[in-house]
């Protein structure tokens, strides 16, 4: 009896245990993994993916034509442990008939929670306040010291009312937000009805919002959307938060807006590049809070993401419907 030929799977990083266990149980696969928490160098990735039938990658892995050529004709499935797919050369992938799995929905609530946490942290100046306690700046109670901005009776603008944008709106309701605005490619009346959210132009959203949260996908239309013109339209008391992709924001323009007092504050969970260099000008500003892209970073969410990514990969390799396939 001829031995069954195993399908080669390459995993670009250590992933949480539930996903690893699912791959380990797959008797029809031979799994190779880059055994590190740090990103795989491009040369090692090209070597690892050569001849692979399946690839499980992260959003920090650039899957381009060069890598696909290195993989060769065996590659049938790419599964990314992310909801974003801007790191994948989708046109090239489609041309080669490769199926793509991704992980939407499972990280929605965790990312929305982080967005609201970042919004509150920024608008109430918590990092500054903590530093004042540590450095002796806290001397007595002062009426205007450490004053920030509150959400009650405010106008919040959300750029992108997709799954995460809707979850953010849901989380904000108990804070007594007076008006909720949103913008995007087109109105979404069905989704907006739950929050009585108003569809407006990007210009109107910038001009009318006290708080702005960016939750859109990175596309050619949204790249650099939040730039000098956008920040000039915002209120001087407005707070800006980005939890989508760094490239949606022109960071030089954001720095100027924050440093000049054109806007009050900003909170970022995503930057360009990632990680942000420690000497970046934004890190010198007291009114800018920057987190290391931890939107989905809860143990439960990351485990669920890894399991979905593994199941997408295995289903694709076996010619079965994926739990979550990106239709190309």
C-alpha positions, 0 to 999 in steps of 0.5 A, spaced: 500 500 500 502 506 497 503 511 503 499 517 503 503 523 501 502 529 506 500 536 505 506 541 507 503 547 511 508 552 513 506 557 519 510 564 519 510 564 527 508 561 534 501 562 534 496 561 540 495 554 543 488 552 540 490 553 533 497 550 534 493 544 537 488 543 531 494 543 526 498 538 530 492 533 530 491 534 522 494 527 520 494 529 513 499 535 514 506 536 515 507 542 519 513 546 519 513 553 523 517 559 524 519 557 532 519 565 534 515 570 537 518 575 532 517 576 525 520 571 520 526 574 515 524 574 508 529 569 506 527 564 511 520 565 509 521 564 502 525 558 504 520 555 508 514 556 504 517 553 498 513 547 496 508 548 501 501 546 499 498 551 505 501 557 508 498 560 515 501 567 516 500 574 520 498 581 518 505 583 519 507 578 513 508 581 506 505 576 501 507 578 494 508 576 488 516 574 489 513 570 495 508 566 491 513 565 486 518 562 491 512 558 494 511 555 487 505 551 484 503 547 490 500 553 494 493 552 494 491 556 501 493 562 504 490 563 511 491 569 515 490 570 522 487 577 521 481 581 519 485 585 515 488 583 508 492 589 506 498 585 506 496 580 501 497 581 494 490 579 492 490 580 485 496 575 484 493 570 489 486 570 485 490 569 478 493 563 481 487 560 484 489 560 491 484 560 496 484 565 502 481 564 509 481 570 514 478 571 521 473 577 521 468 577 527 472 573 532 476 580 534 470 585 533 468 586 541 475 586 543 477 591 538 471 595 540 473 595 547 480 597 546 477 603 541 473 605 547 479 604 552 483 608 548 478 614 547 477 614 554 485 614 556 486 619 551 480 624 552 481 624 560 489 624 559 490 618 563 498 617 562 499 624 563 495 624 570 499 617 572 506 621 570 504 627 575 503 622 580 510 618 579 514 625 578 511 629 584 507 634 580 500 632 584 501 637 589 493 639 591 487 639 588 486 644 583 480 646 579 483 646 572 489 641 573 488 635 568 482 637 565 480 633 559 473 632 555 468 627 557 463 623 552 456 625 555 452 629 551 458 629 545 458 628 538 462 622 536 464 621 529 466 614 526 469 613 520 467 606 517 461 603 520 462 596 519 463 590 524 468 594 529 465 601 527 458 598 529 461 594 536 464 601 538 457 605 537 454 599 541 459 600 547 459 608 547 451 608 548 451 608 555 456 614 556 450 618 554 453 620 547 448 625 544 449 624 536 453 619 532 455 620 526 458 616 521 461 616 514 464 611 509 463 608 501 455 609 502 450 610 507 448 603 511 441 605 514 439 598 516 446 598 521 445 605 523 438 605 525 440 601 532 444 607 534 440 613 530 447 614 527 447 619 521 451 618 515 455 625 513 460 627 508 468 626 511 468 633 511 462 634 516 464 628 520 471 632 521 467 639 523 462 637 527 465 631 531 468 632 538 471 625 538 473 621 531 474 614 531 477 611 525 475 604 524 475 603 516 479 598 512 485 600 508 483 601 501 486 606 496 480 611 497 482 611 505 490 611 504 492 618 507 484 620 508 486 623 515 491 628 513 492 636 514 485 638 510 482 633 515 485 635 521 484 643 519 476 641 519 476 638 526 475 642 532 480 645 537 477 641 542 476 634 538 480 628 540 482 623 534 483 615 535 485 610 530 484 603 531 484 601 523 491 601 519 496 606 520 496 608 513 489 611 513 493 617 517 498 622 515 502 622 521 506 628 519 500 632 518 497 629 525 504 631 529 503 638 526 496 638 528 497 636 535 503 640 536 500 646 534 494 645 538 490 645 532 486 638 535 486 637 542 489 630 543 490 623 539 490 616 541 493 610 536 493 603 536 496 603 529 502 606 526 506 607 520 511 603 521 510 598 526 513 598 531 514 605 531 521 608 532 522 610 539 525 617 536 519 618 532 516 625 533 509 623 535 512 620 542 515 626 544 507 629 545 504 629 551 497 629 548 498 623 544 497 616 546 500 610 542 499 603 543 503 597 540 497 594 536 493 590 541 486 591 539 485 584 539 490 582 544 485 578 549 487 571 551 480 568 548 480 572 542 487 571 540 486 563 541 479 564 537 483 567 531 488 562 531 483 556 531 479 559 526 485 561 521 487 553 522 480 551 521 480 555 514 487 552 512 485 545 513 478 546 510 481 549 504 487 544 503 481 538 503 477 542 498 472 543 503 468 550 505 472 554 509 469 557 516 471 564 513 473 565 506 475 571 503 471 571 496 476 573 491 
